[in-house]
Each structure stands twice: as C-alpha cells, then as structure tokens.
C-alpha cells in the first residue's frame, strides 16, 4: 500500500500542555476568528477550533475537506429533542447546525471554498475511514486533502453508553508526495485490541507522545517517520 505524507497539522484541546508546540492550541475557548462574528456565534467550541485550523491549512480555500466526528454536536441535538417532547416548534437554524456536516458548511460559507467537503461518522472507526477516503481522493488527481477529526463528550445523560472522551480537534494536510519537512505516514495490518481512537490520541501521536496509533475496527495501524533528504 502506497505511503501517504503528512505535510502539516493543527490541533486544539484544553486537555493537553502544548510543550512549545506552536501547532497545538490549548486555550479553553478557541478564537474562531476565521469566520465572521455572525457565523461564529452559531458555532460551538469545536466548530470555532476547526474553522481556525482549516483557515491555517487551507489559506486559499481550495482544498478538499474531510471531517469525521463520531458523535457530532450531541448537546444541540438533545436540546431539540427535549423541546419537541415539550411541544416546542423546531428551529430550522438550530436543526441546520446540529447535522453532521454543519461545521464544514459554515467553513464553506465563510471561506468561499466550493470544493468537495465530506462529513463522516463511522461508529468508532473515524480515523480509518478518513484515511481510506483520503486515499480515494488522492488517487483521483488531487495532490493533497485536508482531513479533520473532532469530537467532544456525549451529553451526560448518555455518558454510560459511550467511551469516555475529551473535547479535541485535529486537522492534517495529507498528500501523496513529500514536501519540505513532511513526514511519511505508513499503514500496516494489526491484530491487537486497542481502545477506539479519538482526536486526542491523534494529537498525542503527532506530538510523538506515542509511537503509533491503531484502529481495532479496521485492524489497521499507522506510524510516522521523518523523510530522508
């Protein structure tokens, strides 16, 4: 299987120390300055962080964007369901921002990006699905794509039915050829049983706090290596 190349990345989480890593934002509240204020106030913290990261990695707003999230905006969805149960009318704006492609849609409106943008949910296999989709786009004449993996804790009422998670988002520009300072992203088959991958795991991996990551659903593992000159 052909290797991929990590060209650049950005991350956000208040649950890690940056340790001098300028590509990681650890503020409790990301700025969200990549989108106008009228759009920004519609986004949750994850949405603001993702739009800021996309602005950094796709400054010309002409890249394919793949965004994966296992749970999406569960709080907003749950609020609407409670409202419906009480007989309240459903807000079209609130509904529009609760769907799985809402963040990508807001980013597209703010940046003017009209390229393909895909939202993915894969029941715990989001990272593997992102890589599989990336390979497909790169095989279809695209030189690079921007992939985003984000998630946040599910609403407290459902916490017992989902893996423990922390608010985090990570965005990577991945291509099929090396660039200066790129790192090779290689993929292998694995049979080990590992916890479901979350965005925070990918951030730790990118910061070399773990040697590899693996997806138990797809039985695939990934490593990063510096490219020799």
N, C-alpha and C positions, 0 to 999 in steps of 0.2 A: 504494500500500500504506500502510495506516494506521501512523502513528508509534507507538512504544512509549515509555514513560517510566521511566527509572531512578530509583527512589525512594531507595535506599540500597544499600550493599555492604560486604562484609568480605573480607579476603584473608589468606592465610598462605603464607609461603615464607621459608626461611632464605637464599635466594639473591638477595635484594634489600635495599637500605637503605631504611628507612621514610621518611627525609627529613621527619620531622614528621607523616607521615600516620597519624593515630590508628586508621584503619580497617584498617591492614595490620599483622599480627603477623609479626615476623621472627625469633622465637625458634626455636632448633633443635628444641625439644620443646614443642609447644602444651600448655596446661594440661589440657584435657579435663574441666574442672570442670562442664560442662553435663550430664554423665552420672554416675551413682553409681559408686563405685570398683569394684564387682563387674562392671559392664558396661565401665567404662573400660579395665580391664586386658586386655580382649579386643580392643580396637581398636589398629590401628597409628597412626602419627603423623598420617597423612592423616585417618583416621577421627575422631581426637580434635579436630583442627582444624575439620573440617566440623561436628561436633556443637556446638562452641563458637560457630561462626558462625551456625548455624541458631538457636541459643538467642537470639542478639542480634537477628536479623532477624525472628524469629517467636516473640516472648516469650509470646504467648497459645497457642502450639502449635495453631493452627487454619488454617494456610495449606497450600495445595497445594505439594508439594516435587518438583522435577525435578532429578535428579542424573545427570550424564554423566561417564563416565570411559572412556578408550579401552582401558586395559589392566587396570584394577581392581587387585586385590591379587595380582600375579603371583608374588611370593615365597611366599606361603602356598599357592597352588595348586601351585607347583613342588615344594614340600616334600612335599605329599601324594602327588604322582605318584612322586617318588623312593621314598617309603615303600611305596606299592603295588608298585613294582617289586621291592622287597626282601621282599615278602610280609607287610608290616605291616598290621594292620587299619586301616580308615579311621575317623577320629574324626568322629562326627556334628557335634560342636560346631565343630571346625576346618573341616569342609566348609561348615557353615552360615555361617561368617564369611568364606568365600572367594568366595561368589557375588556377582554384580554389585550386588544391592540390599541387601547386608549392612549398610552404613553407614546407609542410610535406615531399615532395620529396627530397628537399635539406637537410632537417634534417636527413632523412633516409640514404642518401648518406654519409653525414659527420659522422654520429654516427655508421653506420652499423646496425641499427635497421631494422629487416626484419619482424616484427610483423605487424598485420593489422593496417593500417592508413587510416582514412576516412575523407573526406572533405565534409562539409555540408553548404548549403545555404538554408534558409527557409523563405525568404521574411519577415523578422522581427521576426520570431519565432525561432531564432537560439538557444537561451538558452534552451527552452523547448525541442527542437529536440536533443540537446546534452544530456540532462538528460534522455530522452527516449532511446537513443542509449546506454547510459551508463548502464541503467537497463538491456538492452538486453545482452550486453557483460558480465556483472556480473552474469547474470543467466546462462551463457554458460561457466562455470568453471573458469572464470578469477577472481582473488582475488581483483584486482584494475585496473583502467584505468586512463590515463591522458587526461583531456579534455582541449581544448584551445578555447578561444573566443576572436577574434580580429577584429578590423575594423578601418577605417580611413575615413575622409571626402571624399565624392564623388567629382570628378572634378568640378571646379567652374561652368562650362557650364551647369551642371545638378543639381546644388545645390537646385534649386527651386522645384525639383521633388522628393526630398528625405528628411527624417528627419535630422535636424542639428545633427552633430556628431563630436566627437573629436578622435584623434589618441590614441588608447589604446589597450592593450592586457592583458589577464589574463589567467593563466594556473592553473589547480587544479588536484590533485591526489585524486580520489574518490574510495572508496571501500565499500563492503557490511558488513564489520565488524569494530568495534572500534579498535583504536591503541592508544598508549600514546599521549595525547594532541589532540586527534581527536575531531571533533565537529559533532553532529548529524545534518544531512540535511533532514528535513522533508518536505513533499509536501502535499498541500491541494487544493481543488477546490475553485476558486474565481470567482466572477461575476463583480468585479469593473472594470471600464475603466481606464487603466493606459497607459502611453506612452510606446512605443516599447522599450524593454530592449536593452541596449548597454553595451559593455565591461566596460565602466567607471562606470555604475550602479553596476555591479557585484563587482568591486574593492571597491566601497563605502560600499557595503553590507558586504564584507569580513572584512573591517576595522571597522565594527559596526557603520558606519555613517548613516545607515538606518536599520530598524528592519527586513524588508523582501523585497523580490522582487516578481514581478508578471508579467506574460505574457498575454496580452489581447487576443492574437490569440488562445492560447490553454486553456485559463481560468484556469490556474494553478498558484499557488503561492508557495514560498519556504521560510523557516525560518531556522536559525542556532541556535543550543543550545549546551552548554557545556555538555560533557558526565560525569555523576556522577561516581565516583570511586566505 
